[in-house]
Amino acid sequence: MKNLLEIAIMNQVPEIIIWYFNEVNPKTESVISKNHKGEDIKEYYKPFPVINLYNKDNISFYCLEQYYKPIDNYLKQGICFNKNGKKINNDDFIVFLNSYGNGFQKGYNDFCKKIKSSEIFNFQNDEIAYKIFSRVRKPSMQKTGKFIFSTNWKITESTIDGKIQTPITKAEKVVIDEKGFFDSGYGGGEFYKAWELIFENPNIFEPLFIKYYEQMKNELLDEIELNDLSEAKPEIKENPFPSVFLNYEVYKWFIEYTQKHIIEFYLDYSYLKKRLENLKLIHYHKDIEFVNFLLNDIKLITEKNNQTFISKESKLKSLKSSYSLQRENNFNIVFNI
């Protein structure tokens, strides 16, 4: 398994590819080197600030440091448990890293097999090149290798001059399981392999990044100057529905969630509204008012959906009644929890 930073520098990966890599991964420290005059220059953002971890079976894998730190902090706080309720310490956690490592290796090794259209794996094949490019384009967090776990949150409110400030959430209990870590590792292995192939063959993939640059820029909600890709300039956005959403970020995540994860209208929207209310990310509205907002203002549901809601006595289910582990994981990923 190769180090992406070394590949990027060795192959002089074009800046447009480095730009996108850094946009779909958490921001990292920049790499400083010397030019021919001995002056300090900023070459690239370090492509993968990795912790190269080894589990008990010596299966190595790469993981973004920003993904590892939260679970490491939770372990130090002593609030991690397995699905049977047994507390997990640092020694116990090696089992879960073992599952992640197995998943990472499998995803890494399986990736090329999954995307090839014939027995001959040829990057010059436009279909294969596009499949590799598509695997790194705005993936969900789980598909980049983020550890997936279930978290119970405690919400506290602070007041200044009698006014309630933004709620503070703190994890009280974290539940992790081996399958979730295996699945996360599998996604991380695929993602890593896809970037490795792109960095090793930048001349083949650069045209795709150029062709889809405008679309990718809009997806990321950033305005990027092509002549200075190292400086990302976020586009300032206003909250279009301030009476509903706490801020623009919540609105943006709300739209993303509805586009990706609304499958069962009644249950999915019940969980989404109740979870957002619980975290105080949206302002309180009666269920009938919220559904009316979905139908007439933001236009995310149909009249048929509305009639389904009315048939349920114009009430959404409670957070507990609409809960599922999949809904919780999807929510946590989209809302960066």
C-alpha positions in Angstrom: 0.0 0.0 0.0 1.5 3.3 -1.1 1.6 6.7 0.7 -0.5 9.2 -1.2 1.6 12.2 -0.3 4.7 10.5 -1.8 2.7 9.6 -5.0 1.3 13.2 -5.3 4.8 14.8 -5.2 6.5 12.1 -7.3 3.9 12.5 -10.1 3.5 16.2 -9.9 -0.2 15.9 -9.5 -2.0 19.0 -11.0 -3.4 21.5 -8.6 -7.0 21.0 -9.7 -6.8 17.4 -8.5 -5.1 18.4 -5.3 -7.7 21.1 -4.8 -10.6 18.7 -5.0 -8.8 16.1 -2.8 -8.6 18.7 -0.1 -12.2 19.8 -0.5 -13.7 16.3 0.0 -11.3 15.5 2.9 -11.0 17.5 6.1 -8.5 20.3 5.8 -4.9 19.4 6.6 -1.6 21.0 7.3 0.3 22.2 4.3 3.7 20.8 3.3 6.5 23.2 3.3 9.6 22.7 1.2 12.4 24.7 -0.4 12.6 26.0 -3.9 15.9 26.1 -6.0 16.8 29.4 -4.1 16.4 27.8 -0.7 13.2 29.8 0.0 10.3 28.3 1.8 7.4 27.4 -0.5 4.0 25.8 0.1 3.7 22.9 -2.3 0.6 21.0 -1.5 -1.8 20.4 1.3 -0.7 17.1 2.8 -3.0 14.7 0.9 -3.6 12.2 3.7 -2.7 13.1 7.3 -2.7 9.4 8.1 -2.2 7.4 11.2 -0.7 4.1 10.0 -2.3 1.8 12.5 -1.6 -1.9 13.1 -4.1 -4.3 14.6 -3.3 -7.5 16.4 -3.1 -9.4 13.1 -0.7 -6.8 11.6 -3.2 -5.7 9.0 -2.1 -2.2 8.2 -4.5 0.5 7.0 -4.7 4.3 6.6 -7.2 6.5 8.3 -7.7 10.2 8.3 -6.5 11.6 11.6 -9.7 13.7 11.9 -11.7 10.4 11.8 -9.6 8.7 14.5 -9.4 11.5 17.0 -13.2 11.6 18.0 -13.4 7.9 18.9 -10.0 8.2 20.6 -11.4 11.1 22.8 -14.5 9.1 23.6 -12.3 6.1 24.7 -10.3 8.4 27.0 -13.6 9.7 28.5 -14.7 6.1 29.2 -18.1 6.4 27.4 -17.6 3.7 24.7 -19.7 0.5 24.8 -20.3 -2.5 22.5 -23.8 -3.3 21.4 -24.3 -5.6 24.4 -23.6 -2.8 26.8 -20.1 -3.8 27.8 -17.7 -0.9 28.3 -14.8 -0.7 25.9 -11.4 0.4 26.9 -8.3 1.0 24.7 -7.3 -2.7 24.9 -10.7 -3.8 23.8 -10.8 -1.4 21.0 -8.1 -3.3 19.1 -10.9 -5.8 18.1 -12.7 -3.0 16.3 -9.6 -1.7 14.6 -9.0 -5.3 13.5 -12.5 -5.2 11.8 -11.8 -1.8 10.3 -8.4 -3.0 9.0 -10.0 -6.2 7.4 -12.6 -4.0 5.8 -10.0 -1.5 4.5 -7.8 -4.2 3.0 -10.8 -5.9 1.3 -12.2 -2.6 -0.1 -8.7 -1.6 -1.3 -8.1 -5.0 -3.0 -11.7 -5.4 -4.4 -11.9 -1.9 -5.9 -10.3 -2.6 -9.3 -12.3 -5.9 -9.6 -15.6 -4.0 -9.1 -15.1 -1.4 -11.7 -13.4 -3.2 -14.6 -15.8 -3.9 -17.5 -13.6 -6.7 -19.0 -10.7 -8.9 -18.2 -8.3 -6.1 -19.3 -8.0 -3.3 -16.8 -7.1 -0.3 -18.9 -7.1 3.3 -17.7 -7.4 4.5 -21.3 -10.9 3.0 -21.2 -13.1 6.0 -20.7 -15.7 4.0 -18.8 -13.2 2.7 -16.2 -11.6 6.1 -15.8 -15.0 7.7 -15.2 -15.9 5.0 -12.6 -12.7 5.7 -10.7 -13.3 9.5 -10.9 -16.9 9.0 -9.7 -15.8 7.1 -6.6 -14.0 10.1 -5.2 -16.6 12.7 -6.2 -18.5 14.0 -3.2 -18.8 10.7 -1.4 -20.6 10.2 1.9 -18.4 10.2 5.0 -18.8 6.5 5.5 -17.5 5.9 2.0 -14.3 7.9 2.8 -13.6 5.6 5.8 -15.1 7.6 8.7 -15.7 5.5 11.8 -19.5 4.8 12.2 -20.9 4.6 15.6 -24.1 5.5 17.5 -24.0 8.4 19.9 -26.4 9.5 22.7 -26.2 13.2 23.2 -26.8 15.5 26.2 -28.0 19.0 25.3 -27.3 22.0 27.5 -28.4 25.6 27.0 -26.6 28.6 28.1 -28.1 32.1 28.4 -26.5 35.5 28.1 -28.6 38.5 29.3 -31.6 36.2 29.4 -31.3 35.1 25.8 -30.8 31.4 25.0 -27.6 30.9 23.1 -26.8 28.1 20.6 -27.3 24.7 22.4 -24.2 22.8 23.4 -24.2 19.1 22.7 -22.0 16.6 24.5 -21.7 12.9 23.9 -22.9 10.8 26.9 -22.6 7.3 25.4 -21.0 5.9 22.3 -22.0 2.4 20.9 -19.8 0.7 18.4 -19.9 -2.6 16.7 -17.5 -4.7 14.5 -19.7 -4.8 11.4 -20.0 -1.0 11.4 -16.3 -0.7 11.6 -15.7 -3.3 8.9 -18.2 -1.5 6.5 -16.5 1.9 7.3 -13.1 0.3 6.6 -14.3 -1.1 3.3 -15.4 2.3 2.2 -12.1 3.8 3.3 -10.1 1.2 1.4 -12.0 1.8 -1.8 -11.7 5.6 -1.4 -7.9 5.3 -0.8 -7.4 3.0 -3.8 -9.3 5.3 -6.1 -7.2 8.3 -5.1 -4.0 6.2 -5.4 -5.0 5.3 -9.0 -5.7 9.0 -9.8 -2.5 10.2 -8.3 -0.5 7.6 -10.2 -2.2 8.5 -13.5 -2.8 12.3 -13.2 -2.7 13.0 -17.0 -5.6 10.6 -17.6 -7.8 12.0 -14.9 -7.0 15.7 -15.1 -9.4 16.2 -18.1 -12.2 14.8 -16.0 -11.5 17.2 -13.1 -11.4 20.1 -15.6 -14.6 19.0 -17.4 -16.6 18.7 -14.2 -15.0 21.5 -12.3 -18.0 23.8 -12.4 -20.3 21.1 -11.2 -17.9 20.0 -8.5 -17.5 23.6 -7.4 -21.3 24.1 -7.1 -21.5 20.8 -5.2 -19.0 22.0 -2.7 -20.8 25.4 -2.4 -17.4 27.2 -2.9 -16.2 29.7 -5.3 -12.7 28.8 -6.4 -10.3 30.9 -8.5 -8.8 28.5 -11.0 -5.6 30.5 -11.0 -5.1 30.1 -7.3 -6.6 26.8 -6.3 -4.8 26.7 -3.0 -7.1 29.4 -1.7 -10.7 28.3 -1.3 -13.2 31.2 -1.0 -16.4 30.0 0.5 -19.5 31.6 -1.0 -21.5 33.5 1.6 -25.0 32.1 1.8 -28.1 33.4 3.6 -30.5 31.2 5.4 -33.6 31.1 3.1 -36.0 30.0 5.9 -34.8 31.6 9.1 -38.1 30.9 10.9 -37.4 27.2 10.5 -33.6 26.5 10.3 -31.1 27.7 12.9 -28.7 28.8 10.1 -27.7 28.2 6.5 -25.5 25.2 7.3 -28.5 23.4 8.8 -30.6 24.3 5.8 -27.9 22.9 3.5 -27.6 19.7 5.4 -31.4 19.3 5.6 -31.6 19.5 1.8 -28.7 17.0 1.4 -30.4 14.6 3.8 -33.8 14.8 2.0 -32.1 14.2 -1.4 -30.2 11.1 -0.1 -32.2 9.5 2.6 -35.9 10.1 2.3 -37.3 6.7 1.3 -40.2 6.1 3.6 -41.8 9.5 3.6 -43.7 9.3 6.9 -41.0 7.6 9.1 -38.0 9.4 7.5 -39.5 12.9 7.9 -40.7 12.0 11.4 -37.2 11.1 12.5 -35.6 14.0 10.7 -37.9 16.6 12.3 -37.8 15.2 15.8 -34.0 14.7 15.8 -33.5 18.3 14.5 -35.8 19.6 17.2 -34.1 17.5 19.8 -30.8 19.1 18.9 -32.4 22.5 18.5 -31.2 22.9 15.0 -34.6 23.9 13.8 -37.2 26.1 15.5 -40.2 24.4 17.0 -43.3 24.1 14.8 -46.3 21.9 15.2 -46.1 18.8 13.0 -48.9 20.1 10.7 -47.1 23.4 10.3 -43.9 21.6 9.4 -45.5 19.3 6.8 -47.3 22.3 5.3 -43.8 24.0 5.1 -42.5 20.9 3.3 -45.4 21.0 0.8 -46.0 24.6 0.1 -42.8 26.5 0.9 -39.8 24.3 0.3 -41.7 22.0 -2.0 -40.0 18.7 -1.0 -43.2 16.6 -0.7 -46.2 15.8 -2.9 -49.9 16.2 -2.1 -50.0 12.4 -1.9 -47.4 12.6 0.9 -49.5 15.2 2.6 -52.6 13.0 2.4 -50.6 10.2 4.0 -49.7 12.5 6.8 -53.3 13.6 7.3 -54.3 9.9 7.4 -52.0 9.6 10.5 -54.1 12.2 12.4 -51.8 15.0 11.1 -49.1 13.9 13.5 -45.5 12.7 12.9 -44.1 9.8 15.0 -41.9 10.5 18.0 -38.1 10.4 17.8 -38.2 7.0 19.6 -40.9 5.5 17.4 -39.2 6.6 14.2 -35.7 5.6 15.2 -33.5 3.1 13.4 -29.8 2.7 13.5 -29.6 3.4 9.7 -31.5 6.7 10.1 -29.2 7.7 13.0 -26.1 6.9 11.1 -27.3 8.7 8.0 -28.2 11.7 10.1 -24.9 11.8 11.9 -23.0 11.6 8.6 -24.9 14.4 6.8 -25.0 16.7 9.9 -21.4 16.1 10.8 -22.2 14.8 14.3 
